[in-house]
């Protein structure tokens, strides 16, 4: 959304949902990705919110991705959707803690570390297509949020689900994964496939000259 001449939020969402198919994903460089999103406080009527959530889910699947925050489709509200079937091999699952994450909606999420351990892995973003970089994140977090029905969420997440939650919550704070990344690890998607497809980024760290957390 432009910083000037904004239509009412509900009208903007209605307009956005008026076109069939996946929603357009906002790319890095758009200001909507660089400002904290407003807390969701019922700005959208329940039927419109449900339509938006379904459209975000469709867009996430089509991209494909494992998470999508409302600012990534131009809507500055603290809403995100996440889902990961985790269709990976045992070695990757064990190294990354990548286990299935059922579809869920996170409204007004926040997190804090649950322990000192950090884990570093390559990470990408639908708003920065074609690139990945290594990001060190908390290995375990305490998530607080609401679901789309307003029910409270208060739980611990670990492994890849914790990484997904941190990534999407960062979006709602105006932070991109590149802000937290080890920039010496920045690589194209093709180079990642060709060179750095190992379960952990240790080989890439040695070759590209960057450090990993001692407790990853």
C-alpha positions in Angstrom: 0.0 0.0 0.0 1.2 3.5 -0.8 2.1 5.8 2.1 -0.3 8.4 0.6 -4.0 8.3 -0.4 -4.7 5.0 1.4 -8.2 3.6 1.0 -10.0 2.3 4.1 -8.4 -1.0 5.1 -11.5 -3.1 4.6 -12.0 -1.6 1.2 -8.4 -2.3 0.2 -8.8 -5.9 1.3 -12.0 -6.3 -0.6 -10.3 -5.0 -3.7 -7.3 -7.3 -3.2 -9.6 -10.3 -2.9 -11.6 -9.3 -5.9 -9.2 -11.0 -8.3 -9.2 -14.8 -8.4 -6.1 -16.8 -7.7 -3.1 -16.3 -5.5 -2.5 -12.8 -4.1 0.5 -10.8 -5.5 3.5 -11.0 -3.1 5.2 -7.8 -2.2 8.9 -7.7 -2.9 11.7 -6.3 -0.7 11.9 -2.5 -1.3 8.2 -1.9 -0.6 7.8 0.2 2.6 5.0 -2.0 3.9 7.7 -4.6 4.6 9.7 -2.1 6.7 7.2 -0.8 9.1 5.7 -2.6 12.1 2.2 -3.9 11.3 -0.7 -2.7 13.3 -2.2 -5.0 16.0 -5.3 -6.8 14.7 -8.2 -5.4 16.7 -11.2 -6.4 14.6 -10.5 -4.0 11.7 -12.0 -6.6 9.3 -15.4 -8.2 9.7 -15.2 -11.9 10.4 -16.3 -13.0 6.9 -13.7 -10.7 5.3 -11.0 -11.9 7.7 -11.8 -15.5 6.8 -11.6 -14.8 3.1 -8.3 -13.0 3.6 -6.9 -16.0 5.6 -8.0 -18.4 2.9 -6.4 -16.3 0.2 -3.2 -16.1 2.2 -3.2 -19.9 2.6 -3.7 -20.3 -1.2 -0.9 -17.8 -1.9 1.5 -19.5 0.5 0.8 -22.9 -1.1 1.1 -21.6 -4.6 4.5 -19.8 -4.0 5.3 -22.4 -2.5 6.3 -21.4 1.0 5.8 -22.5 4.6 4.6 -19.1 6.0 3.2 -15.8 4.8 2.6 -12.6 6.8 -0.1 -10.1 5.9 2.4 -7.3 5.0 3.8 -9.6 2.3 0.5 -9.2 0.5 0.4 -5.4 1.2 -1.8 -5.6 4.4 -0.2 -3.9 7.4 -1.9 -6.1 10.1 -0.3 -8.5 12.6 -1.6 -11.6 10.9 0.4 -14.6 9.5 -0.3 -18.1 8.3 2.1 -21.0 8.6 2.1 -24.6 7.4 4.9 -27.1 6.7 4.3 -30.7 5.6 8.0 -31.2 6.2 8.4 -33.7 3.3 12.2 -34.1 3.9 14.5 -37.0 4.5 15.4 -38.4 7.9 18.9 -36.8 7.9 17.4 -33.3 7.2 14.6 -33.8 9.7 17.0 -34.8 12.4 19.6 -32.1 11.7 17.1 -29.2 11.4 14.2 -30.4 13.6 12.0 -30.1 10.6 8.8 -31.8 11.7 5.3 -31.3 10.2 3.6 -28.0 11.2 -0.2 -28.1 10.6 -1.9 -25.1 9.1 -2.6 -22.4 11.6 -3.3 -18.7 11.8 -1.2 -16.4 14.1 -2.9 -13.2 15.1 -0.8 -10.6 17.0 2.1 -13.1 17.6 5.1 -12.4 19.7 7.9 -14.7 20.9 10.8 -14.8 23.3 13.7 -17.3 23.6 13.2 -20.4 25.7 16.8 -21.2 26.5 20.1 -20.0 25.2 20.6 -22.4 22.3 20.7 -21.0 18.8 20.7 -22.9 15.4 21.9 -21.6 12.1 20.5 -22.8 8.7 19.9 -21.4 5.2 16.7 -19.5 5.0 14.8 -17.8 2.2 11.8 -15.5 1.9 9.0 -15.2 -0.6 9.6 -11.4 -0.7 13.3 -11.9 -1.6 12.9 -14.6 -4.3 15.9 -16.4 -5.7 18.2 -16.0 -2.7 19.0 -17.7 0.6 21.3 -17.0 3.5 22.3 -18.5 6.8 20.4 -17.1 9.8 21.1 -18.0 13.4 17.8 -18.1 15.4 16.7 -19.3 18.7 16.4 -23.1 18.8 13.4 -23.0 21.1 10.9 -20.2 21.7 7.8 -19.3 23.7 5.0 -18.2 21.4 2.1 -16.1 22.4 -0.6 -15.2 20.0 -4.3 -15.6 19.2 -5.9 -17.7 16.5 -8.5 -16.4 14.0 -11.2 -17.1 16.5 -9.6 -14.9 19.2 -8.5 -17.9 21.3 -5.2 -17.5 23.2 -2.1 -19.3 22.1 0.7 -19.8 24.6 3.1 -22.6 23.8 6.7 -23.6 23.1 8.1 -24.3 19.7 11.4 -25.9 18.7 13.3 -26.7 15.6 12.0 -25.7 12.2 8.5 -24.7 13.4 10.2 -22.2 15.8 12.2 -20.8 12.8 9.1 -20.4 10.8 7.3 -18.5 13.6 10.3 -16.3 14.2 10.6 -15.5 10.5 6.9 -14.6 10.1 6.7 -12.6 13.4 9.8 -10.6 12.2 7.8 -9.7 9.1 5.2 -8.2 11.3 7.9 -6.1 13.0 9.2 -4.7 9.7 12.3 -7.1 9.8 13.5 -9.2 6.8 15.5 -12.3 7.3 18.5 -10.5 5.6 18.6 -8.2 8.6 19.6 -11.2 10.7 21.6 -13.1 8.1 25.3 -13.9 7.8 25.8 -12.0 4.5 28.9 -13.9 3.5 26.5 -16.9 3.2 24.2 -15.1 0.7 23.7 -17.5 -2.2 21.4 -17.9 -5.2 18.8 -20.6 -5.0 20.6 -22.5 -7.8 23.9 -22.3 -6.0 22.3 -23.6 -2.9 21.0 -26.7 -4.8 24.3 -27.2 -6.6 26.7 -26.6 -3.7 25.1 -26.3 -0.3 22.3 -28.9 -0.1 23.8 -30.6 3.0 21.6 -30.9 6.0 23.6 -28.3 7.9 25.6 -25.2 6.6 28.9 -26.3 8.0 30.4 -27.0 4.6 29.2 -23.6 3.3 30.6 -21.9 6.4 34.1 -23.3 5.8 34.1 -22.6 2.1 32.6 -19.1 2.3 34.3 -18.0 5.5 31.6 -17.3 8.0 31.0 -18.5 11.6 28.2 -20.6 13.1 26.9 -20.5 16.6 28.9 -22.8 18.9 25.7 -24.5 20.1 24.0 -25.0 16.7 
